[in-house]
């Protein structure tokens, strides 16, 4: 299970809006030292979009949560989003290259296969079980101020 820390920002009945707490990989980002990842983070900003979950628990703004997703769901989604377009590009471009077609035709065939893979991945993404790809609340740490 892949887990992340989160804080409740708003509650509306069963719907809970949370904001994930970002941690840097090594802690040097806060010190303005180190790698290019910190520089990219400073350039793009450390913005995070709120995430809305449904919960049976009575939560209040400020409560700390641990949310998680199964690794299998992440792997399956990654394979469909990245693997299918790549497989389509190879499946269309390789035969064109093996038949000694001009480079332009090989490129056209490869991009056509890539486009077909992207379309197939988007159709499969709509059919995927959203419950498996939605984070679930694993642990609740109530706000000590309340």
MDTraj code that builds the backbone (N, CA, C; nanometers):
import mdtraj as md
import numpy as np

residues = "UNK UNK UNK UNK UNK UNK UNK UNK UNK UNK UNK UNK UNK UNK UNK UNK UNK UNK UNK UNK UNK UNK UNK UNK UNK UNK UNK UNK UNK UNK UNK UNK UNK UNK UNK UNK UNK UNK UNK UNK UNK UNK UNK UNK UNK UNK UNK UNK UNK UNK UNK UNK UNK UNK UNK UNK UNK UNK UNK UNK UNK UNK UNK UNK UNK UNK UNK UNK UNK UNK UNK UNK UNK UNK UNK UNK UNK UNK UNK UNK UNK UNK UNK UNK UNK UNK UNK UNK UNK UNK UNK UNK UNK UNK UNK UNK UNK UNK UNK UNK UNK UNK UNK UNK UNK UNK UNK UNK UNK UNK UNK UNK UNK UNK UNK UNK UNK UNK UNK UNK UNK UNK UNK UNK UNK UNK UNK UNK UNK UNK UNK UNK UNK UNK UNK UNK UNK UNK UNK UNK UNK UNK UNK UNK UNK UNK".split()
xyz = np.array([
    [0.0847, -0.1160, 0.0000],
    [0.0000, 0.0000, 0.0000],
    [0.0904, 0.1237, 0.0000],
    [0.0629, 0.2160, -0.0880],
    [0.1335, 0.3434, -0.0945],
    [0.0562, 0.4425, -0.0086],
    [0.1239, 0.5043, 0.0878],
    [0.0554, 0.5942, 0.1804],
    [0.1159, 0.7342, 0.1760],
    [0.0351, 0.8327, 0.2097],
    [0.0756, 0.9726, 0.2187],
    [0.0049, 1.0374, 0.3373],
    [0.0693, 1.1367, 0.3949],
    [0.0090, 1.2158, 0.5020],
    [-0.0811, 1.3217, 0.4396],
    [-0.1929, 1.3518, 0.5042],
    [-0.2854, 1.4528, 0.4547],
    [-0.3506, 1.5235, 0.5732],
    [-0.4054, 1.6424, 0.5450],
    [-0.4762, 1.7209, 0.6462],
    [-0.6136, 1.7560, 0.5914],
    [-0.7160, 1.7411, 0.6743],
    [-0.8521, 1.7765, 0.6355],
    [-0.8621, 1.9287, 0.6291],
    [-0.9101, 1.9806, 0.5142],
    [-0.9263, 2.1251, 0.5007],
    [-1.0722, 2.1677, 0.5084],
    [-1.1647, 2.0774, 0.4702],
    [-1.3058, 2.1128, 0.4727],
    [-1.3886, 1.9852, 0.4785],
    [-1.5024, 1.9922, 0.5453],
    [-1.5939, 1.8787, 0.5556],
    [-1.7321, 1.9226, 0.5107],
    [-1.7987, 1.8359, 0.4357],
    [-1.9341, 1.8628, 0.3896],
    [-2.0096, 1.7303, 0.3904],
    [-2.0653, 1.6959, 0.5043],
    [-2.1350, 1.5682, 0.5173],
    [-2.0361, 1.4536, 0.5084],
    [-2.0570, 1.3656, 0.4123],
    [-1.9667, 1.2516, 0.3914],
    [-1.8454, 1.2884, 0.3070],
    [-1.8519, 1.4032, 0.2404],
    [-1.7409, 1.4457, 0.1546],
    [-1.6390, 1.5239, 0.2369],
    [-1.5131, 1.4838, 0.2243],
    [-1.4045, 1.5450, 0.2989],
    [-1.2996, 1.5938, 0.1993],
    [-1.2637, 1.7207, 0.2095],
    [-1.1582, 1.7750, 0.1243],
    [-1.0281, 1.7705, 0.2027],
    [-0.9261, 1.7105, 0.1413],
    [-0.7966, 1.6977, 0.2081],
    [-0.6884, 1.7610, 0.1216],
    [-0.5782, 1.7951, 0.1854],
    [-0.4610, 1.8459, 0.1157],
    [-0.3433, 1.7578, 0.1578],
    [-0.2751, 1.7004, 0.0584],
    [-0.1612, 1.6146, 0.0872],
    [-0.0450, 1.6986, 0.1375],
    [0.0288, 1.6435, 0.2333],
    [0.1474, 1.7108, 0.2848],
    [0.2670, 1.6581, 0.2087],
    [0.3325, 1.7465, 0.1378],
    [0.4476, 1.7046, 0.0577],
    [0.5723, 1.6982, 0.1439],
    [0.6456, 1.5921, 0.1239],
    [0.7767, 1.5778, 0.1868],
    [0.8797, 1.5736, 0.0763],
    [0.9912, 1.6398, 0.0973],
    [1.0977, 1.6314, -0.0015],
    [1.1696, 1.4991, 0.0166],
    [1.2390, 1.4574, -0.0858],
    [1.3044, 1.3275, -0.0811],
    [1.4163, 1.3238, 0.0218],
    [1.4902, 1.4344, 0.0359],
    [1.6062, 1.4302, 0.1243],
    [1.6064, 1.5394, 0.2304],
    [1.5128, 1.6320, 0.2271],
    [1.5079, 1.7377, 0.3261],
    [1.5915, 1.8598, 0.2933],
    [1.6695, 1.8559, 0.1879],
    [1.7539, 1.9693, 0.1530],
    [1.6781, 2.0801, 0.0806],
    [1.5586, 2.0505, 0.0304],
    [1.4816, 2.1533, -0.0401],
    [1.4516, 2.2711, 0.0518],
    [1.4239, 2.2417, 0.1786],
    [1.3942, 2.3493, 0.2720],
    [1.5168, 2.4354, 0.2983],
    [1.6347, 2.3775, 0.2790],
    [1.7587, 2.4501, 0.3027],
    [1.8094, 2.5206, 0.1779],
    [1.7370, 2.5075, 0.0661],
    [1.7757, 2.5643, -0.0636],
    [1.9105, 2.5118, -0.1099],
    [1.9371, 2.3848, -0.0857],
    [2.0604, 2.3219, -0.1290],
    [2.0270, 2.2013, -0.2145],
    [2.1284, 2.1471, -0.2748],
    [2.1148, 2.0153, -0.3332],
    [2.0804, 2.0091, -0.4790],
    [1.9908, 1.9187, -0.5117],
    [1.9695, 1.8718, -0.6484],
    [1.8784, 1.9623, -0.7305],
    [1.8612, 1.9221, -0.8560],
    [1.7755, 1.9968, -0.9474],
    [1.6277, 1.9804, -0.9191],
    [1.5897, 1.8748, -0.8482],
    [1.4486, 1.8560, -0.8158],
    [1.3977, 1.9705, -0.7295],
    [1.4792, 2.0145, -0.6348],
    [1.4414, 2.1281, -0.5514],
    [1.4290, 2.2554, -0.6328],
    [1.5188, 2.2732, -0.7315],
    [1.5130, 2.3920, -0.8174],
    [1.3862, 2.3911, -0.9018],
    [1.3499, 2.2753, -0.9543],
    [1.2265, 2.2642, -1.0329],
    [1.1060, 2.2905, -0.9437],
    [1.1081, 2.2396, -0.8215],
    [0.9987, 2.2632, -0.7274],
    [0.9826, 2.4100, -0.6949],
    [1.0960, 2.4807, -0.6774],
    [1.0881, 2.6249, -0.6504],
    [1.0380, 2.6997, -0.7725],
    [1.0775, 2.6556, -0.8911],
    [1.0349, 2.7206, -1.0148],
    [0.8845, 2.7032, -1.0367],
    [0.8346, 2.5822, -1.0187],
    [0.6929, 2.5529, -1.0419],
    [0.6063, 2.5844, -0.9211],
    [0.6671, 2.6009, -0.8073],
    [0.5897, 2.6254, -0.6858],
    [0.5481, 2.4937, -0.6231],
    [0.5244, 2.4980, -0.4961],
    [0.4836, 2.3771, -0.4238],
    [0.3329, 2.3783, -0.4065],
    [0.2642, 2.3782, -0.5188],
    [0.1183, 2.3782, -0.5151],
    [0.0675, 2.2354, -0.5078],
    [-0.0395, 2.2181, -0.4371],
    [-0.1050, 2.0880, -0.4369],
    [-0.2544, 2.1121, -0.4482],
    [-0.3179, 2.0315, -0.5283],
    [-0.4618, 2.0442, -0.5466],
    [-0.5325, 1.9689, -0.4354],
    [-0.6434, 2.0230, -0.3887],
    [-0.7188, 1.9497, -0.2866],
    [-0.7803, 1.8234, -0.3472],
    [-0.7976, 1.7254, -0.2648],
    [-0.8539, 1.5974, -0.3060],
    [-0.9796, 1.5746, -0.2236],
    [-1.0874, 1.5336, -0.2885],
    [-1.2140, 1.5112, -0.2192],
    [-1.2380, 1.3605, -0.2084],
    [-1.2597, 1.3157, -0.0853],
    [-1.2877, 1.1749, -0.0581],
    [-1.4203, 1.1640, 0.0146],
    [-1.4775, 1.0458, 0.0112],
    [-1.5970, 1.0193, 0.0909],
    [-1.5546, 0.9385, 0.2128],
    [-1.6105, 0.9759, 0.3280],
    [-1.5738, 0.9092, 0.4522],
    [-1.6950, 0.8960, 0.5426],
    [-1.7049, 0.7823, 0.6076],
    [-1.8101, 0.7585, 0.7060],
    [-1.7726, 0.8193, 0.8406],
    [-1.6457, 0.8501, 0.8599],
    [-1.5978, 0.8996, 0.9882],
    [-1.6319, 1.0475, 1.0054],
    [-1.6481, 1.0867, 1.1292],
    [-1.6739, 1.2266, 1.1622],
    [-1.5395, 1.2988, 1.1723],
    [-1.5052, 1.3717, 1.0701],
    [-1.3773, 1.4429, 1.0665],
    [-1.4016, 1.5924, 1.0727],
    [-1.3004, 1.6649, 1.1187],
    [-1.3073, 1.8100, 1.1286],
    [-1.1862, 1.8697, 1.0600],
    [-1.1971, 1.9936, 1.0121],
    [-1.0792, 2.0580, 0.9534],
    [-0.9633, 2.0612, 1.0532],
    [-0.8464, 2.0267, 1.0029],
    [-0.7271, 2.0206, 1.0865],
    [-0.6892, 1.8800, 1.1270],
    [-0.7814, 1.7838, 1.1126],
    [-0.7490, 1.6451, 1.1458],
    [-0.6428, 1.5940, 1.0502],
    [-0.5520, 1.5156, 1.1020],
    [-0.4439, 1.4578, 1.0232],
    [-0.4835, 1.3160, 0.9820],
    [-0.4568, 1.2821, 0.8576],
    [-0.4939, 1.1516, 0.8025],
    [-0.3739, 1.0854, 0.7369],
    [-0.3843, 0.9558, 0.7227],
    [-0.2953, 0.8808, 0.6352],
    [-0.3862, 0.8196, 0.5287],
    [-0.3614, 0.8535, 0.4020],
    [-0.4403, 0.7981, 0.2922],
    [-0.3517, 0.7040, 0.2128],
    [-0.4137, 0.6037, 0.1521],
    [-0.3349, 0.5047, 0.0797],
    [-0.4062, 0.4497, -0.0408],
    [-0.3257, 0.3931, -0.1306],
    [-0.3735, 0.3247, -0.2509],
    [-0.2953, 0.1953, -0.2660],
    [-0.3587, 0.0903, -0.3174],
    [-0.2843, -0.0331, -0.3421],
    [-0.1822, -0.0145, -0.4540],
    [-0.0644, -0.0759, -0.4376],
    [0.0393, -0.0661, -0.5405],
    [-0.0080, -0.1224, -0.6735],
    [-0.0896, -0.2271, -0.6671],
    [-0.1351, -0.2911, -0.7910],
    [-0.2164, -0.1948, -0.8761],
    [-0.2950, -0.1074, -0.8128],
    [-0.3743, -0.0106, -0.8876],
    [-0.2841, 0.0910, -0.9563],
    [-0.1785, 0.1345, -0.8875],
    [-0.0854, 0.2312, -0.9449],
    [-0.0089, 0.1689, -1.0608],
    [0.0353, 0.0448, -1.0438],
    [0.1089, -0.0232, -1.1508],
    [0.0193, -0.0447, -1.2721],
    [-0.1027, -0.0890, -1.2488],
    [-0.1954, -0.1132, -1.3595],
    [-0.2259, 0.0159, -1.4364],
    [-0.2484, 0.1246, -1.3639],
    [-0.2753, 0.2525, -1.4291],
    [-0.1526, 0.3016, -1.5056],
    [-0.0337, 0.2850, -1.4480],
    [0.0888, 0.3279, -1.5153],
    [0.1136, 0.2487, -1.6424],
    [0.0904, 0.1188, -1.6356],
    [0.1095, 0.0366, -1.7558],
    [0.0139, 0.0759, -1.8669],
    [-0.1093, 0.1064, -1.8321],
    [-0.2033, 0.1441, -1.9379],
    [-0.1715, 0.2817, -1.9940],
    [-0.1330, 0.3761, -1.9081],
    [-0.1077, 0.5123, -1.9560],
    [0.0223, 0.5214, -2.0351],
    [0.1263, 0.4516, -1.9914],
    [0.2554, 0.4599, -2.0595],
    [0.2814, 0.3433, -2.1538],
    [0.2392, 0.2243, -2.1141],
    [0.2705, 0.1049, -2.1921],
    [0.1934, 0.0917, -2.3214],
    [0.0632, 0.1209, -2.3184],
    [-0.0166, 0.1055, -2.4401],
    [0.0266, 0.1999, -2.5532],
    [0.0512, 0.3292, -2.5272],
    [0.1006, 0.4131, -2.6363],
    [0.2363, 0.3672, -2.6894],
    [0.3248, 0.3246, -2.6000],
    [0.4557, 0.2765, -2.6437],
    [0.4421, 0.1490, -2.7266],
    [0.3578, 0.0573, -2.6809],
    [0.3359, -0.0665, -2.7558],
    [0.2732, -0.0381, -2.8918],
    [0.1792, 0.0562, -2.8980],
    [0.1194, 0.0935, -3.0269],
    [0.2211, 0.1535, -3.1216],
    [0.3094, 0.2359, -3.0680],
    [0.4119, 0.2970, -3.1522],
    [0.5083, 0.1916, -3.2076],
    [0.5487, 0.0987, -3.1232],
    [0.6394, -0.0074, -3.1687],
    [0.5682, -0.1009, -3.2663],
    [0.4432, -0.1368, -3.2348],
    [0.3694, -0.2302, -3.3211],
    [0.3438, -0.1729, -3.4594],
    [0.3285, -0.0409, -3.4702],
    [0.3050, 0.0189, -3.6020],
    [0.4354, 0.0594, -3.6702],
    [0.5329, 0.1040, -3.5938],
    [0.6570, 0.1530, -3.6532],
    [0.7537, 0.0447, -3.6926],
    [0.7590, -0.0637, -3.6169],
    [0.8542, -0.1709, -3.6456],
    [0.8286, -0.2396, -3.7795],
    [0.7049, -0.2781, -3.8103],
    [0.6830, -0.3387, -3.9424],
    [0.7164, -0.2431, -4.0573],
    [0.6858, -0.1151, -4.0384],
    [0.7188, -0.0181, -4.1430],
    [0.8694, -0.0093, -4.1620],
    [0.9452, -0.0170, -4.0530],
    [1.0912, -0.0120, -4.0627],
    [1.1465, -0.1396, -4.1246],
    [1.0851, -0.2546, -4.0915],
    [1.1331, -0.3819, -4.1456],
    [1.1070, -0.3956, -4.2952],
    [1.0049, -0.3300, -4.3471],
    [0.9748, -0.3343, -4.4893],
    [1.0545, -0.2301, -4.5680],
    [1.1539, -0.1705, -4.5044],
    [1.2416, -0.0737, -4.5699],
    [1.1658, 0.0424, -4.6329],
    [1.0646, 0.0907, -4.5655],
    [0.9942, 0.2092, -4.6135],
    [1.0799, 0.3324, -4.5849],
    [1.0475, 0.4403, -4.6509],
    [1.1197, 0.5651, -4.6276],
    [1.1017, 0.6081, -4.4818],
    [1.1988, 0.6816, -4.4305],
    [1.1950, 0.7239, -4.2908],
    [1.0684, 0.8019, -4.2568],
    [1.0210, 0.8809, -4.3490],
    [0.9001, 0.9589, -4.3243],
    [0.7806, 0.8669, -4.3010],
    [0.7710, 0.7584, -4.3796],
    [0.6603, 0.6647, -4.3629],
    [0.6718, 0.5864, -4.2321],
    [0.7947, 0.5553, -4.1924],
    [0.8153, 0.4880, -4.0638],
    [0.7710, 0.5800, -3.9498],
    [0.8068, 0.7080, -3.9597],
    [0.7673, 0.8042, -3.8566],
    [0.6155, 0.8211, -3.8531],
    [0.5540, 0.8288, -3.9692],
    [0.4075, 0.8417, -3.9747],
    [0.3402, 0.7194, -3.9143],
    [0.3905, 0.6003, -3.9477],
    [0.3341, 0.4775, -3.8921],
    [0.3518, 0.4738, -3.7400],
    [0.4695, 0.5128, -3.6919],
    [0.4961, 0.5103, -3.5481],
    [0.4050, 0.6089, -3.4746],
    [0.3893, 0.7296, -3.5287],
    [0.3012, 0.8275, -3.4630],
    [0.1550, 0.7848, -3.4691],
    [0.1164, 0.7170, -3.5765],
    [-0.0198, 0.6642, -3.5847],
    [-0.0427, 0.5588, -3.4769],
    [0.0549, 0.4699, -3.4590],
    [0.0458, 0.3696, -3.3531],
    [0.0456, 0.4320, -3.2149],
    [0.1259, 0.5373, -3.1968],
    [0.1273, 0.6079, -3.0692],
    [-0.0089, 0.6693, -3.0405],
    [-0.0670, 0.7343, -3.1407],
    [-0.1988, 0.7962, -3.1250],
    [-0.3048, 0.6908, -3.0932],
    [-0.2992, 0.5770, -3.1627],
    [-0.3949, 0.4692, -3.1358],
    [-0.3784, 0.4153, -2.9938],
    [-0.2549, 0.4046, -2.9469],
    [-0.2301, 0.3599, -2.8097],
    [-0.2831, 0.4576, -2.7063],
    [-0.2692, 0.5878, -2.7342],
    [-0.3217, 0.6894, -2.6427],
    [-0.4737, 0.6818, -2.6375],
    [-0.5376, 0.6661, -2.7545],
    [-0.6841, 0.6550, -2.7573],
    [-0.7307, 0.5304, -2.6817],
    [-0.6622, 0.4188, -2.7017],
    [-0.6976, 0.2960, -2.6326],
    [-0.6788, 0.3117, -2.4809],
    [-0.5711, 0.3758, -2.4405],
    [-0.5462, 0.3976, -2.2976],
    [-0.6531, 0.4875, -2.2366],
    [-0.6976, 0.5884, -2.3115],
    [-0.8017, 0.6760, -2.2563],
    [-0.9347, 0.6029, -2.2435],
    [-0.9647, 0.5140, -2.3371],
    [-1.0879, 0.4345, -2.3257],
    [-1.0807, 0.3386, -2.2077],
    [-0.9641, 0.2772, -2.1893],
    [-0.9486, 0.1856, -2.0761],
    [-0.9526, 0.2600, -1.9437],
    [-0.8998, 0.3821, -1.9413],
    [-0.8999, 0.4602, -1.8175],
    [-1.0421, 0.4902, -1.7732],
    [-1.1308, 0.5115, -1.8675],
    [-1.2717, 0.5361, -1.8311],
    [-1.3366, 0.4128, -1.7732],
    [-1.2899, 0.2956, -1.8162],
    [-1.3493, 0.1705, -1.7682],
    [-1.2885, 0.1197, -1.6387],
    [-1.1706, 0.1730, -1.6012],
    [-1.1059, 0.1255, -1.4792],
    [-1.1941, 0.1515, -1.3585],
    [-1.1781, 0.0701, -1.2600],
    [-1.2534, 0.0865, -1.1372],
    [-1.2011, 0.2090, -1.0633],
    [-1.2847, 0.3109, -1.0513],
    [-1.2416, 0.4322, -0.9844],
    [-1.2205, 0.4092, -0.8358],
    [-1.2885, 0.3102, -0.7774],
    [-1.2686, 0.2805, -0.6363],
    [-1.1259, 0.2360, -0.6084],
    [-1.0683, 0.1631, -0.7024],
    [-0.9319, 0.1151, -0.6825],
    [-0.8307, 0.2263, -0.7008],
    [-0.8646, 0.3279, -0.7812],
    [-0.7712, 0.4373, -0.8056],
    [-0.7951, 0.5573, -0.7149],
    [-0.8941, 0.5502, -0.6294],
    [-0.9214, 0.6575, -0.5350],
    [-0.8536, 0.6242, -0.4025],
    [-0.7776, 0.7181, -0.3475],
    [-0.7150, 0.6904, -0.2175],
    [-0.8204, 0.6657, -0.1097],
    [-0.7869, 0.5813, -0.0169],
    [-0.8743, 0.5492, 0.0959],
    [-0.8066, 0.5942, 0.2248],
    [-0.8874, 0.6292, 0.3226],
    [-0.8342, 0.6698, 0.4518],
    [-0.7876, 0.5455, 0.5256],
    [-0.6598, 0.5437, 0.5606],
    [-0.6008, 0.4299, 0.6293],
    [-0.5996, 0.4530, 0.7805],
    [-0.5679, 0.5765, 0.8210],
    [-0.5549, 0.6074, 0.9625],
    [-0.5985, 0.7511, 0.9860],
    [-0.6583, 0.7774, 1.1019],
    [-0.7028, 0.9124, 1.1385],
    [-0.6336, 0.9510, 1.2680],
    [-0.5739, 1.0701, 1.2637],
    [-0.5167, 1.1285, 1.3853],
    [-0.5926, 1.2575, 1.4098],
    [-0.6781, 1.2595, 1.5107],
    [-0.7650, 1.3729, 1.5356],
    [-0.6843, 1.4965, 1.5699],
    [-0.7401, 1.6111, 1.5367],
    [-0.6765, 1.7396, 1.5636],
    [-0.6678, 1.7607, 1.7139],
    [-0.5482, 1.7813, 1.7681],
    [-0.5373, 1.7971, 1.9134],
    [-0.5982, 1.9269, 1.9637],
    [-0.6199, 2.0248, 1.8777],
    [-0.6779, 2.1523, 1.9182],
    [-0.8286, 2.1427, 1.9417],
    [-0.8921, 2.0380, 1.8841],
    [-1.0393, 2.0270, 1.8966],
    [-1.0796, 1.9479, 2.0184],
])
top = md.Topology()
chain = top.add_chain()
for i, resn in enumerate(residues, 1):
    res = top.add_residue(resn, chain, resSeq=i)
    for name in ("N", "CA", "C"):
        top.add_atom(name, md.element.get_by_symbol(name[0]), res)
traj = md.Trajectory(xyz[None], top)
